[in-house]
Amino acid sequence: MTVDCIIKIVKRYHFPMQQTHDADGAIKSSKTILPAQFIPGKIYFFLFTLLGIVYVIGLFVPLMDNDAAHHANIGLHMYLTGDYVHLIDVNKDYLDKPHLLFWLAAASYHLFGVSAFAYKFPSFLFSILGIYSTYRIGKLYMMQRLESLPH
């Protein structure tokens, strides 16, 4: 749902306004009071719980993709040799990706041991952070847009 679509919904259904008045009784400011959610909270909770279960199950699935196994192997090389500066792949420098993915994989190998779970766990954490950040930025942006609507 786009921002403009949500704004049309707000205008169409005439959500109540909250107004503040000064001492003379003139309207000082007003803002639209929105319902808590367009979709009930139980449905959100169910969907995000289901999504979380699928993500957690995916942490324990073996690496099947050639790229994922390839990158896990580079992180494993870092872990085994202790060389965190050079990305080595089949005794050659690997220059196709930045180091952060491999550093996180090597650090995760140190914490959890060498496994598919250890390789995937940092990406899982960053996915959660990205989803939450997108939600918070979207909520902040929408509230600013809705508060600036003409009354």
N, C-alpha and C positions, 0 to 999 in steps of 0.2 A: 504494500500500500504506500503510495507516494505521499509526500508532505501536502501537496495541493489537494489530494483526495481527502485526507484527514481534515484539512481546513474546511472543505466543502461540507463534510459531515457535521462539523462543529457549527457552522453557520446554519445549515438546514434544520438541525434539531434544536437550535436555540438553547444551548446549555445555560444555566443560570449564571448571573454575574454577581461578583462580590465587589461592592463599592465602598470606598471610604470617603467620609465627608469632613470638611473643615468646620471650624466653629460657626461660620455663617450658614452652614447647611449646604454649601455648594459641593458638588462632587469633586473630590481631590484626585482620586484614581479609581479605576475599575479593572477587574480582571475576570476572565472566563473561568468558571469552576467546571472542570471536566469530571466525568465519571471515572472511578478508579481504573477501570479497564473495559475495553470493548469485548474482550473474551473473558469468561469467568476464570478466576485464579486457579480453580481445580483443574481446568483443562491445560493451562500453562504448566502447572506442576506435573501433571501426567506426561505431557509431551517432553518436558525437559528431563524428567526422570527416565523416560524411555530412551531419549537421546544419550543420556549419561551411561545407561546400561550398555548400549551398543558400543559406545566409545571404550568403556572398560573391557568389554569382551574382546574388542579389537586389539587391545594391548597384548593379549596372550596368543594371538594367531601368529604362526611362524611367518617369517619374511618370505614372500613369494615373488615379489617384484624384483627384477634384475637390478634396478637403480637402488632400491632400498637396501638390498643385500650388499651391493657394491659400496654404498656409503657407510654401512655398518662395518664393513671390512676396513675401510680407511680409518674410522674411529677406533677399531680394534688395534690397528697398527700403532696409532698414537698411544693407546693404553699400554701396549706391550713394550714399546721402545722408550716411552717417556719423551718423545720428540713432539712437542705441541706446536712447533713453528712450521715445519714442513709437512705438507700433505703428500704422502707417498702412496702410489698405486702401482703395483707390479714393478717395483724398483724404479719408477719414474715419478717425476713431480706431477701432481694432479692440480691443475689450475682452473677447473671448471666451476668450482663453488667456493664461497667464502668459508672461513674457518669455523664460525660459530656452531654450525650443526655438528661438526666433528668434535669440537671441544666439549659440547654438551653430551655427546654420545660417550666420549672417553670418561668424563666425570661420572656419568651414570653407570658405566661399567665398574668404576671404582666403588660406587655406593651399593649397587645391586648384584654385581657379578656379570659375567658375559652372558647375555640372553637377548632374545627378541624384545622382551618386556623392557629391559634396560635401555635398548636403543630407542624404543618408541615413547618412553615415559616423558622425556623433555618436550617432545613435540606435542604430547597430550596436554602438558601443563601450559604451554604457550597457546594452544588452541583455546583452552578455557579462558586464559587471560584476554585473548583477542575477542572472543565472543562477549565477555563481560564489558570490555572497553567499548565495543561497538554499541552495546545496549546503553551504556551510560552516556556516551556522546550523543546518540540518537535521542535519548530522553531529554537531555539538556537542550539540544537544538530545537526539538519539538516544543518544549515549554517556552522557550524564547520566542519562537514563531507565533505560538498561540496567544501569548500574552500581548504581543504587538498587534493583534487583529483590531481593526477599527470597531468601535462599539456603537 
